[in-house]
């Protein structure tokens, strides 16, 4: 029987491909693009695909219309802002995610960025490599997580994992803002307390962003919200660009209205060389790689390939994974 084709629309390191393909089900083959930026190549691959796995490459409606065989789109992760969901609905192509599959990895990076900004780790690393010993000056500039108030914007799977990890650091209080309140028992278990967004922005020593990008969250942390932050506070974003007003954030950092930021997600990716964030000393910048750890590739691939295999057999998928359902 002829194999069904999965197009994994991302350029992958060989070690990642080897690890992921340990989970490739029988009866399927997987193809990868050679380029992240060649739209024509991507469109040709989509035209060959029975199933499409997406990561960070944009997939628009015109491309989906070329996918005459395309049965399903599976996100390797949870954010679907780069998939044309309206076109998928129009074409009756279901879209699924791997809910919770990268929560621990992203949570670890979020906490790591909190520490890196608080302890100015990149600055100190450079200084020591250059033969300097900045211990005295760092004593006046560095902070602990212990005893601080943390604000989590969004309280999905990733933010819950952040909260669990922060408990071990002895933080004073964890506030969260979300459009949905957690049940009281879950709040008790996570030791979190709901606060309105502006109240959270004003109270927190460390703010960490964990909402998806959609119409309701685009620009939700703007001039008003950033103006409420304490001058000693920091903000971390491991979610998506455009949630924080980037220009306002740059201005606040440049003028020391806030102490620092740890940024893994940007308005434009890869980051433009002219982006002023790159010139700021009070930032720690990473490359939107929160979920990019080799020891989580196989579990995530098992999840993604598992959804594809179940769908191909007509078996039900976990409702938490379904973003666009197939119309019958």
Secondary structure, DSSP 8 states (H G I E B T S, - for coil): ---EEEEEES---HHHHHHHGGG--TTEEEEE-S-SS-HHHHHHHHHH-SEEEESSS-B-HHHHTT-TT--EEEESSS--TTB-HHHHHHTT-EEE--TTTTHHHHHHHHHHHHHHHHTTHHHHHHHHHTT---HHHHHTT---STT-EEEEE--SHHHHHHHHHHHTTT-SEEEEE-SS---HHHHHHHTEEE--HHHHHHH-SEEEE----STTTTT-B-HHHHHTS-TT-EEEE-S-TTSB-HHHHHHHHHTTSSSEEEES--SSSS--TT-GGGG-TTEEE--S-TT--GGGHHHHHHHHHHHHHHHHTT----GGGEEE----
